[in-house]
């Protein structure tokens, strides 16, 4: 891509999932991004900074906890499994085909959901006092505009049982944006001269092409 060679572009973000009427090879697109400009970290693996920070903000120690990750994508599920494991949690990965999903969720001290299914996790499944990180973004019928945004967790019921829960919208999403901007700033600091104009931290987002 020409933007890889463009010195005025300091960071590239491939916003997933790709939205197109034509089938697109996601891996081909993400791998086309230069590692030096890969704000999202998608060339090697997708970042999980936002949900990780939200777990930390809950003041719950990960070590020794039973964590359940629903979803196995390169964006959320797979890297979150590894991060939790590296921080000494016992981790179970589930997905939409897991037959005993309610039982698995009920064992979770920490629950991270990124399955892409609207409100699939019901509040009555959630363990009392659990930390629930909802990474889902789904559009369902409702509100004056005809659609409303919900997560993969049924927030209203899960909020009655969880000790800490992220809302959708307004939870993981804004934190992710903040973390991506921090990464872009770090790219400029570590890759470019300190004399780079402060107004030239350009980021190109690739989506809906």
C-alpha positions, 0 to 999 in steps of 0.5 A: 500500500502506498500509505506504508511509504508515505512519511506524512502518515504515521499510523494505520488502523484496519477497522474490523470487521471489514464491511463490504458487499463483496467478500474480503480477505481480512488477513490479506488486508491486515498483513498488508500494513507495515509493522512500523505503522501498525497502530492496531497490532493486527499484523502479529496479533490484535490488541487487548489493551482496553479489556485488560485495563478494564479488568485492572480497574475492577481491582480484582486480581487475575491470579488464581481466578477462573476466567472464561473467554467467549469467542476465539477471534484474533481480535479478542478471544485468542489474545485475551485467553493468552493474556489471562493465562500469562497473568496466572488465571485458569482460562476456559475458551468457549464459543457459540457451539459450546454445549454447556455455555451457561454452566461455563459462564456460571463458573467464571470469576472473570468473563470476557465476551467477544462472540458477535452475538447480540445479548447471547449471555444472559444475566442469570448465567453470570456468577455473583460478583463476577467481572464482566467485560463485554467486547461485543457491538451489535445493532438490533431493532429499537429506539427512534432511529430504528436500531440500538447498539447492544453488546454480547451480554444482556446488560440489564440482567447481568448488571444485577449479578456482576460485581463489575460490568462494562456497558455497551456502548460506552465501555470497551469501545471508547477505551480502545480508541484512547489506547489506539491514539496512545499507540499512535503517539508512541509510534511518532515518538519512537520512530520519528525525530523528536522535531516532528510537528505535533500537528502531523500525527496522521492516522489512516483508518481502513474500513467500509471499502 
